[in-house]
Amino acid sequence: MASATGGFAGKVLRVDLSTGAVSTESTVERYLDVLGGTGIGYRVLWDEVPAGTGAFDPANKIVFATGVLAGTGVPCNGRTAVTTIFPTCWPKPLVGSGHMGGQFAAKLKYAGYDALIVEGKADRPVWISIRNSQVQIRDARGLWGEGIRRATLEISREMGGECAVAAIGQAGEKLAPMAIVANSVSHSAGGVGGVMGSKNLKAVAVQGDGAVRLAGDKGEWERLVKFHLSILGGNNQHVVPSFPTPQSEYYNPGSRWVGEPGRRWGAAEPPVEITGNIRDLNRIAYRTNSAAFYLGANAWQYTVRGNGCTGCPIRCHTIVKVPSVAAKYGVGEMGQNTCAGLLFGRGFFRKLAAGDKSHTSLEACMLGMHLADDLGLWCNYGQLQRDLIKLYYDGTLKAKLGAKEYDSIPWDKYESGDPAFLLDMIPRIANRQGELGAVLSQGTAGLFTAWSITERDWSQDKETAYWKMGHPKHHANEDDGQCGVIINTQYNRDAQCHSHVNFVRNGLPLAVQKRLAAETWGSPEAVDAVGDYTPANVYKARRAKWALIRKELHDSLGLCNWMGPWVASPLKERDYGGDDSLESKFFSLATGLKTNREELDRMGERIFVLHRALTQRDMGEPDLRSRHDTVPDWVFKDANGAAPFSKGTTRMDREDIAKAMDLFYEVMDWDRATGAPTMEAYARLGLQDVGRRMQALKLTPGTRG
């Protein structure tokens, strides 16, 4: 079967750092039913990592897994899921995944592997060299203590410039739970760097000379790729531009499609002006400029170009050149990033000189991304920065830190909005210096464990954006009402799900969205206008299920959930519809295994429920509804006292959210009282072995009493 199945590289690589053993196993024979990516990660943790294993225990494993579509011509295929027992989850570590883009996934596939499982612990610092079938554990003592960029440079000199290096910095070496692993300069997976450090693993470097075999008709494949390109929008699948133009019936100022004709990449050599047809499929990268979207129009003059991941025409990692930072702060004048990584430095400040769209703001972003991406520090979707702001301004830091340490921090620079403050603060956290560094490097969990701050202190304050278990909200009620709330209850870290928000924020008029919602989820009532929410209904619950399944599918196929799904499109001739079966069509052509949308969704649901079972097993908790699927108090408040379902508020109603959860559990075939998957659900999804184990542990509905 393995030889007849396309798409997959065919092998999973296993490296035991304790013994030095290197082995492989068949991807298709063992992991076909979970596809790849997070699916392989969850299966390895379920089968091989005992409940109660700590994130930094040698028994923990870390799984770098690509998907069947990674390394192919499918747009936006550059994702690697890095799955492990997650160290920032509170009050105990549970399963979690970080996801990095860049070139690592494609290189691993071209080397002949769908995944790398790292187990054990080396007795000295090492790095793993993968050059096709040649796999070696190499000495990294000369790299230990270096940042990600120096380590990447030195390994690339040895492996060759075409390799992909995924490395940790000083934060990971020092076992900071808030550490990243990063490849291709700026593509990181948060929260997993410390797990690598606990294994004395500095980096994994991959060079592959192979290719991915496609089983289906090549002409049909090319036609599908071209169709996929035609229904892409800008960043986050915003399908209308942010500016009025005769080329588009609709526009929306909130769209990330900011590439208006007349805009210039001012730092390109020579400068490039955007002109002509904004729908040109050879110019899709001109649609998105993350620096301009986040930092304002001022960033256009510093833009060099867009950069990104394998097979992605969107290029959301904007490269900017800001000469002033080299002279002022001693960092490189060139930098690249997107979203929270781009905003890493600015996020620490409550206020910045001249405002958030100023040149000072741009300098803070440049300085922050240079320091964090080299030291290997994670922001936890901005939670790190919001925590510092709250702790400083409410007086907690002054009360908790000794006077000597507190006075050593340049708070005058902080209050004046001077980016130079970051030269002290970011290395302090990454290197775990002093009590402040020791606590903040643990993430929000450190506040609860080290300083006896209660979780309720954070979950009542909307400004923290804190959700649960040490992590923040991620596109919750502020974007998508009950659907966003449901999604944010399901994971052990921030949800990382964009399936729902990429639809509701796509920029199309509500009437068009409702028509597409009726076609996709069965009713126009599946979607509300942002900030104008109606009571819960079963169609919203179905859309929440769909969104979660699509997230897991994308994470397991190797596709970018930040750029999909593709339910909507910019095409008036398609009535702005996309294609909700696109993933299954690509899967079928790649593998030769004819699969429709419903069948592939069932595979995605299997992966999602496996995550649920892992979470429940490791918690040892029969009642996930009240102990895991929690909602912070701030969701049910409005600063102006507006009532739920009032236009203009994102405040939710407690009884309505309880009803929304009831409906969600029902559409998932889970027990309403506990939120636990039923034996029938496990059987329907082909997870009978998981169900039997959960039943033996008395964690299925009706087995404890």
Summary of the structure (lengths in Angstrom):
residues: 705
radius of gyration: 23.9
end to end distance: 45.1
largest distance: 73.0
contacts: 2704
relative contact order: 0.11
helix: 43%
strand: 14%
